Amino acid sequence: MSTQLSEDDVLKVASLSRLKLSETEVHTLGKQMESVLKYIDMLNELDTKSIEPMAHAIEISNIFRNDQLQESLPRDKALSNAPQTDGNYFLVPAIL
């Protein structure tokens, strides 16, 4: 894979990213993008045939707590600081 990027390549990526770049930025970002692509090329050269595919880089599992029923906040206390209620629910302005 060639890591040489043209100005048009950089402008295409900028357009897809909805970015407007100055000439200096096009040159600077072009060099930075070439650097990233060279690194990816280097990674592509690694022999990974003996590496077993995995879903995550490290083996870790989430430890979730058990669901436990607990007494919840009474409705009148939950609504006590609300600017507006209808007695049962918070009233909020419509946003359209």
C-alpha positions in Angstrom: 0.0 0.0 0.0 1.4 3.4 -0.9 1.5 5.9 1.9 2.0 8.8 -0.3 -1.0 11.1 -0.1 -1.9 13.7 -2.7 -3.4 17.0 -1.8 -6.6 15.8 -3.4 -6.6 12.8 -1.0 -6.3 15.1 2.0 -9.0 17.4 0.7 -11.3 14.5 0.1 -10.9 13.3 3.7 -11.4 16.9 4.9 -14.6 17.1 2.8 -16.0 13.9 4.2 -15.2 15.2 7.7 -16.8 18.5 6.9 -13.6 20.4 7.6 -12.4 23.5 5.8 -8.6 23.5 5.7 -6.1 26.2 4.8 -3.1 25.3 2.5 -0.9 25.0 5.6 -3.3 22.7 7.3 -3.6 20.5 4.1 0.2 20.1 4.1 0.5 19.5 7.8 -2.4 17.0 8.0 -1.2 15.3 4.8 2.1 14.6 6.5 0.4 13.4 9.7 -1.9 11.1 7.7 1.0 9.7 5.8 2.7 8.9 9.2 -0.4 7.1 10.4 -0.6 5.1 7.1 3.1 4.1 7.4 2.4 2.8 10.9 -0.6 0.8 9.7 1.6 -0.6 6.9 4.1 -1.6 9.5 1.4 -3.4 11.5 0.2 -5.2 8.3 3.7 -6.7 8.0 3.3 -8.6 11.4 2.9 -12.3 11.2 -0.3 -13.1 13.1 -1.0 -16.6 11.8 -0.2 -18.1 15.1 -2.3 -15.7 17.0 -5.8 -17.0 17.9 -8.6 -14.5 17.0 -10.1 -12.8 19.9 -13.0 -10.5 20.7 -11.0 -8.4 23.2 -7.3 -7.6 23.6 -7.4 -8.8 27.2 -9.6 -11.4 29.0 -11.9 -9.5 31.3 -15.4 -10.0 32.3 -17.8 -7.5 33.8 -18.9 -8.1 37.3 -22.4 -6.9 37.7 -24.2 -6.7 41.0 -27.3 -8.7 41.6 -30.6 -6.9 41.2 -32.1 -6.3 44.6 -35.5 -4.8 45.3 -35.2 -1.7 47.4 -37.6 0.8 48.7 -37.7 3.7 46.3 -38.2 7.4 46.9 -41.8 8.2 47.6 -43.5 10.1 44.8 -44.4 13.2 47.0 -40.7 13.6 48.0 -39.5 13.1 44.4 -41.9 15.8 43.2 -41.4 18.1 46.2 -38.6 20.2 44.5 -40.1 20.2 41.0 -41.0 23.6 39.5 -44.2 22.2 38.1 -46.1 18.9 38.6 -49.6 17.6 37.9 -49.5 15.8 41.2 -48.2 12.6 39.7 -45.6 13.6 37.1 -43.0 16.3 36.5 -44.3 18.9 34.0 -41.7 20.2 31.6 -41.9 22.6 28.6 -42.5 21.0 25.3 -39.5 21.1 23.0 -40.3 20.9 19.3 
